Every structure is written in C-alpha cells, then in structure tokens.
Amino acid sequence: MNKNRKVWSLVDRFEDTLNRDCFLCGPVADYHEWVHDVLCVDLAMCSEECDNSTLCEAEGAAWKTFHDSIEATSRLMDLYKEDGALFRKIASGLSVLPCLMSWHPNAAAFNRQLLKRSGSGENSICGNLARNAAHLARQSWPVRYAYAIIWTIDLTLGTDSENLAGWAEMYGYGVEHAVDPAEIEALIARMNCGEEKKQELREEHKGAYRVLPKWTKGLTDICQPLTSGNVLSYWRKGKEIIMEEMPDFHLRPEWKNYCDGRAYANGPKKGAIQHAIFKDILVALKTIAKAEKIGAAGYATIWDDPP
C-alpha cells in the first residue's frame, strides 16, 4: 500500500488500536486519564442506546438515566482535575459526593458490595481488569500486542461481521479504491472547526483510498471469545493482521531489544526476529486465555448474600 496516502479502512486497523494510548490495549499510569477514557466510551454507548428506537420505553429511560449519571460523573471528574480548590470548597460542605464516595465509615464496604453486585466489567472491554488486574496494568510489549490482536478481531466481528461478505464482493480484499474528493469535502464541511483546521484535513486526506484488509478474509471462522481452545486461531489471524499492516513491525522501537539484545543462530535476520516476537505474543495470548477461564469461573460465585 502507498504509505503516503491516507487509508480509509472499512474496519478498525490494528496499528491505530495499538498506537491509541488508552486503556483498550495498553497500560495507563495516570488513573484520571484512564477514568476519562472509560467514561467517554460508556457515554458514547449510552448515547447510542438512548437513540435506539427498538427499545421499550422503560429500557430507553434507563439508558437515559445512566447517560445523565455518567455525563455528570465525567463533569465532576473534570472539575476535580481542573480546579481542586473549588471542588474541595463545595464537597467539604456536603455529606456525600455524587460519585458515591464519602468519609462515612461504611462507605468503602458499600462501594465494594455495589461493585460486586453490579457485575461491573463482566461483559465490557475492560472485563480483564477485574479478573487479572496485575497482568493488564503491567504489560510487556508482547502482552500489549496480544490485547490489541484480541481487540481488533473482536471489535471487527462484533460490529462488521454481517458486512464483511458484502464488502468483499463490492471492494475485493486489499484492493485500493480512491475516495471521491467530493465525499471528503462533504465530511469536512460538517465538522465544527475553523477553516485552517479544515484545510489541514483536506491536505491530510488528499488522495485517500478505501480498502478492505486482506486479513478480514476468513475472519468469521473464528469462534469468540478467546479461550484456550481457540487461542491459536487468534494468534494466526493476529500474525496476518500485523504482517499486512506493519510488515516491518520488528523495527519499531518497542522491539529494539529483540534486534540488539538477543542471539540468533543465523544472526538477527528479519524472519528470526519476527518469529521470536510472535512466539512471545502467543505466550501472552495463552496467559490471557487462561485468565479469562479463571475469571469466568470466579464470576459465577461473586455474588454476596444480601445484608
């Protein structure tokens, strides 16, 4: 592919997910940053469900309640970060914070019980945090790549599985289709930004092309979710994804020690280095799959008896 032109992939790109410095597939040392990202995702999900006309009135109203609550929590966190003095001035005069934190001696126990009973994270993209927190928070690069593979595969299957066959028939696999400049201009025109920013976007997307990645072929044959039984399927597809999008990925800074700090039988050749990296990614995937199995068993007994 021509790297000088903007890629409009029909599905999420692995490299974009990997480079996205957020909680999806990488450690975030700043807890406030992590909370901000999570709130943004949850708020977007709630907004989408609020507009879902297929829901009954009660469920639609429930999504709206969660939306408003999360939105308020997000604003409260922003206030806490941006003006700590004002936050304290107001909070010190109140007995309970809207986010359910307080100095009441039973507050910690209540929040632990609330977290357990809510089943928070069971089916979310952050579910691994509850099941294997240390593994998720302290990630080596093979682990980070492993999570990015899982995310890319699961997101594509979850959002686009029904479209893949039609797109393949329409676009083919890996075939570049130039994006009509009029389409680009129409999208930019709808953006709420100044003319200078719009001109930057015009330059950025000049000559853009739309493509269905080759790695999507056969993707629907993978059974979800990741388990010890299908970990090799995720690994093999992950290798396809990485080699298509980042054929020289071993030259990235994160793999420098694989190039310079290891001994190879026939020298540090491209194939040997990539093979070593992929072996470690497979180990990471197996560890994650094992954690998923343990976590699934743990959730079956997480509920406490009512007080």
ChimeraX attribute file (.defattr): number of C-alpha atoms within 10 A of each C-alpha:
attribute: neighborCount
match mode: 1-to-1
recipient: residues
	/A:1	12
	/A:2	9
	/A:3	6
	/A:4	10
	/A:5	13
	/A:6	16
	/A:7	20
	/A:8	18
	/A:9	14
	/A:10	16
	/A:11	18
	/A:12	17
	/A:13	19
	/A:14	22
	/A:15	17
	/A:16	12
	/A:17	19
	/A:18	20
	/A:19	11
	/A:20	13
	/A:21	14
	/A:22	16
	/A:23	19
	/A:24	20
	/A:25	26
	/A:26	23
	/A:27	18
	/A:28	17
	/A:29	11
	/A:30	8
	/A:31	10
	/A:32	14
	/A:33	13
	/A:34	16
	/A:35	15
	/A:36	17
	/A:37	17
	/A:38	18
	/A:39	17
	/A:40	14
	/A:41	13
	/A:42	16
	/A:43	19
	/A:44	14
	/A:45	13
	/A:46	22
	/A:47	16
	/A:48	12
	/A:49	19
	/A:50	19
	/A:51	12
	/A:52	13
	/A:53	9
	/A:54	9
	/A:55	13
	/A:56	9
	/A:57	9
	/A:58	9
	/A:59	14
	/A:60	17
	/A:61	14
	/A:62	14
	/A:63	20
	/A:64	17
	/A:65	14
	/A:66	16
	/A:67	21
	/A:68	15
	/A:69	15
	/A:70	18
	/A:71	18
	/A:72	14
	/A:73	16
	/A:74	20
	/A:75	13
	/A:76	16
	/A:77	18
	/A:78	15
	/A:79	15
	/A:80	15
	/A:81	12
	/A:82	11
	/A:83	11
	/A:84	11
	/A:85	12
	/A:86	12
	/A:87	16
	/A:88	13
	/A:89	10
	/A:90	10
	/A:91	14
	/A:92	11
	/A:93	8
	/A:94	11
	/A:95	11
	/A:96	14
	/A:97	13
	/A:98	13
	/A:99	13
	/A:100	10
	/A:101	13
	/A:102	15
	/A:103	10
	/A:104	10
	/A:105	8
	/A:106	9
	/A:107	14
	/A:108	14
	/A:109	10
	/A:110	14
	/A:111	13
	/A:112	10
	/A:113	15
	/A:114	12
	/A:115	12
	/A:116	15
	/A:117	14
	/A:118	10
	/A:119	14
	/A:120	13
	/A:121	15
	/A:122	16
	/A:123	9
	/A:124	10
	/A:125	16
	/A:126	17
	/A:127	16
	/A:128	20
	/A:129	15
	/A:130	15
	/A:131	21
	/A:132	16
	/A:133	12
	/A:134	11
	/A:135	17
	/A:136	23
	/A:137	16
	/A:138	14
	/A:139	16
	/A:140	17
	/A:141	16
	/A:142	20
	/A:143	23
	/A:144	20
	/A:145	27
	/A:146	27
	/A:147	23
	/A:148	24
	/A:149	26
	/A:150	23
	/A:151	19
	/A:152	23
	/A:153	27
	/A:154	21
	/A:155	15
	/A:156	21
	/A:157	20
	/A:158	11
	/A:159	11
	/A:160	16
	/A:161	15
	/A:162	12
	/A:163	12
	/A:164	20
	/A:165	16
	/A:166	11
	/A:167	15
	/A:168	18
	/A:169	9
	/A:170	10
	/A:171	16
	/A:172	17
	/A:173	16
	/A:174	18
	/A:175	15
	/A:176	19
	/A:177	15
	/A:178	14
	/A:179	18
	/A:180	13
	/A:181	14
	/A:182	9
	/A:183	10
	/A:184	16
	/A:185	14
	/A:186	10
	/A:187	10
	/A:188	17
	/A:189	12
	/A:190	8
	/A:191	10
	/A:192	9
	/A:193	10
	/A:194	8
	/A:195	11
	/A:196	9
	/A:197	12
	/A:198	16
	/A:199	11
	/A:200	11
	/A:201	14
	/A:202	15
	/A:203	11
	/A:204	13
	/A:205	17
	/A:206	17
	/A:207	16
	/A:208	21
	/A:209	19
	/A:210	18
	/A:211	23
	/A:212	22
	/A:213	21
	/A:214	17
	/A:215	19
	/A:216	21
	/A:217	16
	/A:218	11
	/A:219	18
	/A:220	16
	/A:221	8
	/A:222	16
	/A:223	15
	/A:224	14
	/A:225	13
	/A:226	22
	/A:227	19
	/A:228	15
	/A:229	10
	/A:230	15
	/A:231	22
	/A:232	15
	/A:233	16
	/A:234	24
	/A:235	22
	/A:236	12
	/A:237	20
	/A:238	24
	/A:239	18
	/A:240	16
	/A:241	22
	/A:242	18
	/A:243	14
	/A:244	16
	/A:245	17
	/A:246	14
	/A:247	13
	/A:248	12
	/A:249	16
	/A:250	19
	/A:251	15
	/A:252	10
	/A:253	10
	/A:254	12
	/A:255	17
	/A:256	12
	/A:257	9
	/A:258	19
	/A:259	20
	/A:260	10
	/A:261	10
	/A:262	12
	/A:263	11
	/A:264	13
	/A:265	7
	/A:266	7
	/A:267	11
	/A:268	16
	/A:269	11
	/A:270	13
	/A:271	10
	/A:272	16
	/A:273	20
	/A:274	22
	/A:275	12
	/A:276	14
	/A:277	19
	/A:278	19
	/A:279	13
	/A:280	18
	/A:281	24
	/A:282	22
	/A:283	17
	/A:284	23
	/A:285	27
	/A:286	21
	/A:287	16
	/A:288	25
	/A:289	19
	/A:290	16
	/A:291	18
	/A:292	20
	/A:293	14
	/A:294	13
	/A:295	17
	/A:296	12
	/A:297	11
	/A:298	12
	/A:299	14
	/A:300	8
	/A:301	8
	/A:302	11
	/A:303	13
	/A:304	9
	/A:305	6
	/A:306	6
	/A:307	4
